[in-house]
């Protein structure tokens, strides 16, 4: 049972909007401040907290730690205090709101499918840990799990933030202050479990365990404990089984057929991170991060305390024909579909008419717009519509530690596409691969030149290139000139028909009450993107489960929509409209000064 009810006002500063979860140490709520902004509020009952959760002055360590930390990859402190609720004293901690989801929710919603995503998310976690471990009084988080990694989706790409410092302790504190009650021991290093000796290396072990789960969808050395064993032995049974399991080989199932850009380096990193001997582990978050980014090589040798079995790797076909309904699978967005049809698809399907007039086939196009608006989805449906072979390329596919290695990879990708023509090459986040050479911090000249060389006349070879980006202004100008990616299509947030269809799709297999008005839902969610609508529906399901009301009603949907702002603000949309005008060569109208006639 939650302590605070909806619309409860705390300290005349925060209004409770939504109960989020009840954890082992606190309850978490979404609240609105008097400034109109959203925040997370954690409510603690001091009487139920372990004595090690407080410092020698009786202050709650989680609050004290977050007060003095400030880092882009760590949940940020806003306020704290004491409050009396029904005659009981509680402590509260207010954190700045993070618009997104936990890594655990992300993996449940959609399995991780690229090493690039793993690297991007864990880089943020490791940057946060490097900061914590480098403080004058280092902080050990002690609970790095998928549930405690929040993905901030308010920007162009997900940014990982470390949350929940309930088990965090100072590195200088005695090991006697370690409390493992309520911890998910699968992510805790052996030395913490047995001796309570936690260090930066124990946090890095946890990162390795998270990395394993991201890659394989299961926990390393998974241990199943029956309810009977738990009742009889408490966590002793879990600990004994877990430590026994860690004496066995760590299994690496074959995931090469579903993980893009998979290679053995990932396995070496996990192996080193999960070493039982702390001396053989990564010695710092910085070392872990540099290895993850390919800046430091890692030895092939595996420590004696950790044996690994790697199942045979199979080659994954890179060029594949997309099967599906094409543009018919896209609800709404008719104006964009019409432009793509007349400006590109008709030309590709009937090239002879254009060749009669001495016109070459188009080489490619650019899809640009705010994040989360379906650029990749459009590219895939486009491939289905043309019946071309298709390959998606992300920045990590082109990364190389060798001089001119990226150029070579670009050439091979285009060669493969020509051999499988007609084919579409889809470059996701093109700005990261071909940045403007005049403004880039590093020299990308040779890579951009290679891309331009391969792009020229690619259409005549049966290769059509699609680039997508949230930041078209950062792409090298030569890429977007006539004869290259000359067609530019703005992909806005889903329109009315698309939003209505999304609600129908996401609600289809859930227990629904009668009277769901999909048209009204679409009206209420103007400027919401697909991820926002999915989050609304998921939040409705959680609300129904918590309140035991059995079915999602129209009222439930309206309440959640009211409390869920779109991840893309009006300010951001206005900026994209300005970018769109610039891309289309439209000049911004200047306001007239004077009186109207």
Beta strands, then each sheet from edge to edge (+ up, - down):
strand 1: 9-10
strand 2: 14-22
strand 3: 27-33
strand 4: 38-44
strand 5: 77-85
strand 6: 88-96
strand 7: 100-102
strand 8: 139-140
strand 9: 149-152
strand 10: 159-162
strand 11: 169-170
strand 12: 250-252
strand 13: 308-310
strand 14: 320-321
strand 15: 364-368
strand 16: 389-393
strand 17: 423-427
strand 18: 463-469
strand 19: 487-490
sheet 1: 1+ 2- 3+ 4- 6+ 5-
sheet 2: 7+ 9- 10+
sheet 3: 8+ 11-
sheet 4: 12+ 13+
sheet 5: 14+ 16- 17- 18- 15- 19-
end
